[in-house]
Each structure stands twice: as structure tokens, then as C-alpha cells.
Amino acid sequence: MILLLIAVFICIILYEVPKLIRDKYWKELAAFCFILSLAFFISVMQILKIEIPNPVRDTQYFVQKLFHLSYPQ
């Protein structure tokens, strides 16, 4: 399963990256690489059945504690 995932991500890279390099979109290439590597990391974690942290919980904490906003439950 991981080999299939790697193959899919390689296909995405081979399709997208050459055009970004040819057109010299360096910032877009950096953003693309960051987002793609994050997606790959999360996908591998799902395949290996590793629990992925819930970002909503951290966002709620951030909103409640830093901005002093809380909503009724």
C-alpha cells in the first residue's frame, strides 16, 4: 500500500514540478513542496494506523484562551 502511495505522489510531482521550474515559480514550488510533503506524511500516518492529532481541538484552545472567546456548548 505504501508503494502505491509513493507511486501516486511521484506521478503528482512529475506532472506539476517541471512546469513550475520551467516558468520559474520558485515561491509556488516551495509552497507546493511543503503542502505535498505534509500530505504525504499524513497519508503515511493513516496507512500505518497512527493516530493523527485533531487540529480543531488546538484551534478551539487558541480561540478561547488567547482571544477570550467562548461559545456555549
CORGI-V71875 format. One record per pair of residues at least 12 apart in sequence whose ideal C-beta (glycine too) atoms are under 10 Angstrom apart, sorted by the first residue. I is the first residue (numbers start at 1). GAP is how many residues later the second one is. Records with the same first field share a line. If there is no record, write none. Layout:
# CORGI-V71875
I->GAP / GAP
This chain:
# CORGI-V71875
1->43 / 46 / 47
2->41 / 42 / 45 / 46
4->43
5->35 / 38 / 39 / 41 / 42
6->34 / 37 / 38
8->32 / 35
9->27 / 28 / 30 / 31 / 34 / 35
12->20 / 24 / 27 / 28
13->19 / 20 / 23 / 27
16->12 / 13 / 16 / 17 / 20
17->12 / 15 / 16 / 19
20->12 / 13
